[in-house]
Amino acid sequence: MTEFDRETGILTLTLADAHSFHSTTDRMPETAPPMEFYAEKLRKFGYDVTQVSADNLKVKANENEIWELLSGQHIYL
């Protein structure tokens, strides 16, 4: 489950939630992207990704910002 720490401003995004956010635009590709794919997208758009593992990542952002990025057209850039 994705969690936001208000004190630090760090969002812990799970791979399952990243896939869920991503699939709102259209259907998920047959091979769902790994967490590193999402980390690179976030870095490309200027987000500070502080930790990446196979199951989650930590990013300095709130959940709404990340949802907008992953569910919108930016995911394809």
N, C-alpha and C positions, 0 to 999 in steps of 0.2 A: 504494500500500500504506500502510495506517495505521501510524504510528510513534509511540512514546511516549518522551519524553526524561526520564529519571529525575532528572537534575540540576535541570531547571526545572519538572517536573511538568506539562509541556505535551504534549498529544496532538495530533498532526496527523491528522485524520480525512479520508479521501478520499471523494469523492462516491459512488464505486462501493461502498465499504464501508458508507457511510450507507444506501444503497439496500439492500444485503445485510442489514444489521441490521434495517431497517424491514420488509423483506419476510418476516421470520421469523414475524411475527404472523399474517399472512394474505397474500394476493397483493398485489403492488404495483399501485397505480392505473395505468390506461392511460398517463397522463402522469406519469412519475416526477417527484417534487418536486425543485426546484433546491436548491443548497447553502444559500441564504438561508433556506429553510423550516426546515432543520435548525438553523441558527444561531439563529433566533428561538425554536425549541422549547427549545434549551439555555439561552438567556438567560432564558426564562420560568421555568425551574426553577432559576434561580440560578447557573448556570455562567458563568464568565468566558470569553467568546469573544473572543480577542485579534486574530484576523485571519480574514477570509472572502474567498475567491476563488471562481470558478466551479467549480473542481475539488477544492478542499479547504478546511478550516478548522482553526484552532488553538484549542484549548480547554484550560483548566486542569482536567484530570480524567484518570482512567485509563480504559482501554478497556472494562473490565468495567462501570463506572458508565454509560458512554455506551451500551453494548450493552443494558443493562437498561432504560434510558429509551426508546431507539428501538425495541426489540422488544416492549415491554410495552404495557399499556393507556394509559400516559401520552402516547404519541404522538398519541392522539386527543383529548387535552384542549387 
